[in-house]
């Protein structure tokens, strides 16, 4: 898994990149949780998602937001991190000019950034949003949500109560032309402690279902 450094809006950004063997392979980008609460690209959930996409023939990028690890800059409350994500996707697309599609996955803070990126980038055709913090951040920008995707969260999440995610999902489900798949992991907290396996099984099953419909 090659280490990569690419230009971001606030300086260099550090990432890990897995190139697919096929030339026109789709791109996936994985976004990590909150930088001020130990969120990095090496977070277990980010790492597992990275490999889930890699094993399915994607070119995959995960990277550290500004001020994390060797990425330059400092925390910017979401605004700068969204710019980082856009720069990261630009970089991945430059490396993969023939990519036929693009996916974005994010966990917690990363899910919020990922959903915003979705609104700005029409080429993103699928998303995986893990424990989106619907009670902590405003998701009203999803009007309308442009792509189908998976929203997965824990039944016992004390950081983001399930009712807040349900409200977000219900709002998105009223939209025509997209399908929002919601899955709740029984007994899981916000960090999926001890529940990583059922979380990843849910994510990979969703990915396999979507990819089967493409071929």
One Martini backbone bead per residue (centre of mass of N, CA, C, O) as a GRO file, in nm:
protein
  215
    1UNK     BB    1   0.084   0.046   0.031
    2UNK     BB    2   0.123   0.337  -0.083
    3UNK     BB    3   0.266   0.621  -0.018
    4UNK     BB    4   0.123   0.955  -0.018
    5UNK     BB    5   0.173   1.286  -0.164
    6UNK     BB    6  -0.037   1.579  -0.172
    7UNK     BB    7  -0.202   1.855  -0.269
    8UNK     BB    8  -0.335   2.099  -0.063
    9UNK     BB    9  -0.477   2.393   0.053
   10UNK     BB   10  -0.267   2.362   0.335
   11UNK     BB   11  -0.091   2.153   0.193
   12UNK     BB   12   0.022   1.864   0.261
   13UNK     BB   13  -0.095   1.528   0.198
   14UNK     BB   14  -0.152   1.219   0.357
   15UNK     BB   15  -0.140   0.881   0.215
   16UNK     BB   16  -0.317   0.590   0.086
   17UNK     BB   17  -0.261   0.377  -0.209
   18UNK     BB   18  -0.471   0.166  -0.424
   19UNK     BB   19  -0.415   0.017  -0.714
   20UNK     BB   20  -0.562  -0.096  -0.976
   21UNK     BB   21  -0.540  -0.315  -1.243
   22UNK     BB   22  -0.752  -0.164  -1.380
   23UNK     BB   23  -0.795   0.116  -1.569
   24UNK     BB   24  -1.132   0.164  -1.527
   25UNK     BB   25  -1.151   0.177  -1.240
   26UNK     BB   26  -1.287   0.254  -0.964
   27UNK     BB   27  -1.327   0.494  -0.711
   28UNK     BB   28  -1.215   0.525  -0.363
   29UNK     BB   29  -1.301   0.711  -0.060
   30UNK     BB   30  -1.171   0.750   0.276
   31UNK     BB   31  -1.306   0.895   0.580
   32UNK     BB   32  -1.222   1.021   0.877
   33UNK     BB   33  -1.249   1.099   1.181
   34UNK     BB   34  -1.209   1.316   1.421
   35UNK     BB   35  -0.914   1.492   1.470
   36UNK     BB   36  -0.979   1.561   1.795
   37UNK     BB   37  -1.054   1.222   1.825
   38UNK     BB   38  -0.830   1.030   1.690
   39UNK     BB   39  -0.851   1.081   1.386
   40UNK     BB   40  -0.752   0.854   1.122
   41UNK     BB   41  -0.651   0.659   0.848
   42UNK     BB   42  -0.590   0.412   1.075
   43UNK     BB   43  -0.852   0.346   1.137
   44UNK     BB   44  -1.014   0.055   1.147
   45UNK     BB   45  -1.260   0.127   0.965
   46UNK     BB   46  -1.104   0.260   0.738
   47UNK     BB   47  -0.920   0.019   0.676
   48UNK     BB   48  -1.145  -0.187   0.610
   49UNK     BB   49  -1.276  -0.027   0.378
   50UNK     BB   50  -1.032  -0.010   0.196
   51UNK     BB   51  -1.019  -0.325   0.153
   52UNK     BB   52  -1.303  -0.373   0.047
   53UNK     BB   53  -1.254  -0.213  -0.216
   54UNK     BB   54  -0.992  -0.345  -0.316
   55UNK     BB   55  -1.122  -0.641  -0.341
   56UNK     BB   56  -1.330  -0.495  -0.572
   57UNK     BB   57  -1.138  -0.319  -0.783
   58UNK     BB   58  -1.042  -0.063  -0.655
   59UNK     BB   59  -0.931   0.254  -0.629
   60UNK     BB   60  -0.770   0.356  -0.321
   61UNK     BB   61  -0.826   0.627  -0.078
   62UNK     BB   62  -0.645   0.743   0.206
   63UNK     BB   63  -0.643   1.021   0.447
   64UNK     BB   64  -0.518   1.305   0.605
   65UNK     BB   65  -0.615   1.554   0.747
   66UNK     BB   66  -0.546   1.840   0.846
   67UNK     BB   67  -0.313   1.802   1.116
   68UNK     BB   68  -0.264   1.497   1.046
   69UNK     BB   69   0.012   1.379   1.097
   70UNK     BB   70   0.168   1.475   0.786
   71UNK     BB   71  -0.042   1.685   0.759
   72UNK     BB   72  -0.098   1.993   0.683
   73UNK     BB   73  -0.205   2.213   0.907
   74UNK     BB   74  -0.535   2.283   1.053
   75UNK     BB   75  -0.808   2.271   1.205
   76UNK     BB   76  -1.149   2.361   1.030
   77UNK     BB   77  -1.450   2.256   1.105
   78UNK     BB   78  -1.484   2.130   0.781
   79UNK     BB   79  -1.409   2.325   0.555
   80UNK     BB   80  -1.115   2.228   0.497
   81UNK     BB   81  -1.183   1.922   0.481
   82UNK     BB   82  -1.348   1.944   0.224
   83UNK     BB   83  -1.113   2.049   0.053
   84UNK     BB   84  -0.937   1.803   0.094
   85UNK     BB   85  -1.131   1.597  -0.037
   86UNK     BB   86  -1.134   1.732  -0.315
   87UNK     BB   87  -0.825   1.708  -0.362
   88UNK     BB   88  -0.815   1.399  -0.338
   89UNK     BB   89  -1.003   1.340  -0.576
   90UNK     BB   90  -0.841   1.483  -0.787
   91UNK     BB   91  -0.590   1.306  -0.761
   92UNK     BB   92  -0.728   1.033  -0.826
   93UNK     BB   93  -0.826   1.127  -1.111
   94UNK     BB   94  -0.546   1.184  -1.231
   95UNK     BB   95  -0.450   0.881  -1.197
   96UNK     BB   96  -0.770   0.808  -1.309
   97UNK     BB   97  -0.897   0.907  -1.602
   98UNK     BB   98  -1.077   0.622  -1.663
   99UNK     BB   99  -1.274   0.628  -1.454
  100UNK     BB  100  -1.619   0.521  -1.416
  101UNK     BB  101  -1.615   0.576  -1.097
  102UNK     BB  102  -1.745   0.691  -0.763
  103UNK     BB  103  -1.663   0.665  -0.412
  104UNK     BB  104  -1.786   0.736  -0.070
  105UNK     BB  105  -1.641   0.705   0.258
  106UNK     BB  106  -1.757   0.745   0.610
  107UNK     BB  107  -1.676   0.833   0.957
  108UNK     BB  108  -1.867   1.041   1.096
  109UNK     BB  109  -1.714   1.310   1.020
  110UNK     BB  110  -1.655   1.175   0.741
  111UNK     BB  111  -1.955   1.152   0.660
  112UNK     BB  112  -2.012   1.455   0.647
  113UNK     BB  113  -1.803   1.519   0.431
  114UNK     BB  114  -1.897   1.312   0.219
  115UNK     BB  115  -2.185   1.435   0.175
  116UNK     BB  116  -2.080   1.706   0.071
  117UNK     BB  117  -1.922   1.600  -0.171
  118UNK     BB  118  -2.163   1.479  -0.318
  119UNK     BB  119  -2.288   1.764  -0.394
  120UNK     BB  120  -2.023   1.855  -0.575
  121UNK     BB  121  -2.001   1.547  -0.711
  122UNK     BB  122  -2.156   1.384  -0.969
  123UNK     BB  123  -1.957   1.123  -0.992
  124UNK     BB  124  -2.085   1.026  -0.737
  125UNK     BB  125  -2.264   0.704  -0.706
  126UNK     BB  126  -2.162   0.631  -0.405
  127UNK     BB  127  -2.231   0.556  -0.048
  128UNK     BB  128  -2.078   0.545   0.290
  129UNK     BB  129  -2.245   0.595   0.607
  130UNK     BB  130  -2.092   0.608   0.925
  131UNK     BB  131  -2.228   0.746   1.176
  132UNK     BB  132  -2.390   1.003   1.123
  133UNK     BB  133  -2.387   1.333   1.278
  134UNK     BB  134  -2.705   1.451   1.293
  135UNK     BB  135  -2.681   1.616   1.584
  136UNK     BB  136  -2.400   1.793   1.523
  137UNK     BB  137  -2.483   1.837   1.220
  138UNK     BB  138  -2.567   1.979   0.920
  139UNK     BB  139  -2.780   1.807   0.656
  140UNK     BB  140  -2.950   2.014   0.464
  141UNK     BB  141  -2.775   1.998   0.195
  142UNK     BB  142  -2.955   1.738   0.118
  143UNK     BB  143  -3.090   1.918  -0.157
  144UNK     BB  144  -3.067   1.683  -0.302
  145UNK     BB  145  -2.978   1.363  -0.297
  146UNK     BB  146  -2.774   1.233  -0.564
  147UNK     BB  147  -2.731   0.943  -0.419
  148UNK     BB  148  -2.688   0.629  -0.351
  149UNK     BB  149  -2.691   0.455  -0.019
  150UNK     BB  150  -2.531   0.388   0.297
  151UNK     BB  151  -2.672   0.374   0.630
  152UNK     BB  152  -2.476   0.311   0.927
  153UNK     BB  153  -2.567   0.209   1.267
  154UNK     BB  154  -2.603   0.211   1.611
  155UNK     BB  155  -2.825   0.114   1.853
  156UNK     BB  156  -2.610   0.228   2.104
  157UNK     BB  157  -2.577   0.527   2.030
  158UNK     BB  158  -2.463   0.809   2.230
  159UNK     BB  159  -2.365   1.031   2.027
  160UNK     BB  160  -2.578   0.921   1.798
  161UNK     BB  161  -2.887   0.901   1.796
  162UNK     BB  162  -3.095   0.706   1.611
  163UNK     BB  163  -3.323   0.920   1.571
  164UNK     BB  164  -3.146   1.119   1.402
  165UNK     BB  165  -3.093   0.925   1.170
  166UNK     BB  166  -3.385   0.863   1.099
  167UNK     BB  167  -3.459   1.149   1.014
  168UNK     BB  168  -3.261   1.165   0.781
  169UNK     BB  169  -3.362   0.919   0.623
  170UNK     BB  170  -3.658   1.004   0.585
  171UNK     BB  171  -3.588   1.250   0.416
  172UNK     BB  172  -3.433   1.098   0.186
  173UNK     BB  173  -3.669   0.887   0.106
  174UNK     BB  174  -3.851   1.106  -0.051
  175UNK     BB  175  -3.671   1.072  -0.285
  176UNK     BB  176  -3.626   1.052  -0.613
  177UNK     BB  177  -3.401   0.810  -0.771
  178UNK     BB  178  -3.322   0.702  -0.484
  179UNK     BB  179  -3.142   0.476  -0.252
  180UNK     BB  180  -3.179   0.422   0.096
  181UNK     BB  181  -2.977   0.229   0.306
  182UNK     BB  182  -3.068   0.102   0.625
  183UNK     BB  183  -2.849   0.010   0.904
  184UNK     BB  184  -2.858  -0.175   1.213
  185UNK     BB  185  -2.641  -0.244   1.478
  186UNK     BB  186  -2.659  -0.456   1.717
  187UNK     BB  187  -2.524  -0.319   2.017
  188UNK     BB  188  -2.394  -0.067   1.895
  189UNK     BB  189  -2.181   0.179   1.903
  190UNK     BB  190  -2.019   0.443   1.764
  191UNK     BB  191  -1.741   0.245   1.746
  192UNK     BB  192  -1.797  -0.065   1.725
  193UNK     BB  193  -1.743  -0.222   1.973
  194UNK     BB  194  -1.732  -0.558   1.894
  195UNK     BB  195  -1.877  -0.476   1.578
  196UNK     BB  196  -1.701  -0.496   1.315
  197UNK     BB  197  -1.805  -0.742   1.167
  198UNK     BB  198  -2.105  -0.662   1.114
  199UNK     BB  199  -2.034  -0.401   0.973
  200UNK     BB  200  -1.866  -0.524   0.733
  201UNK     BB  201  -2.088  -0.713   0.633
  202UNK     BB  202  -2.281  -0.486   0.554
  203UNK     BB  203  -2.096  -0.334   0.357
  204UNK     BB  204  -2.023  -0.570   0.162
  205UNK     BB  205  -2.312  -0.645   0.084
  206UNK     BB  206  -2.380  -0.375  -0.044
  207UNK     BB  207  -2.156  -0.363  -0.252
  208UNK     BB  208  -2.227  -0.629  -0.397
  209UNK     BB  209  -2.508  -0.543  -0.483
  210UNK     BB  210  -2.427  -0.293  -0.653
  211UNK     BB  211  -2.216  -0.435  -0.842
  212UNK     BB  212  -2.413  -0.645  -0.967
  213UNK     BB  213  -2.587  -0.414  -1.113
  214UNK     BB  214  -2.356  -0.314  -1.309
  215UNK     BB  215  -2.262  -0.577  -1.480
   0.00000   0.00000   0.00000
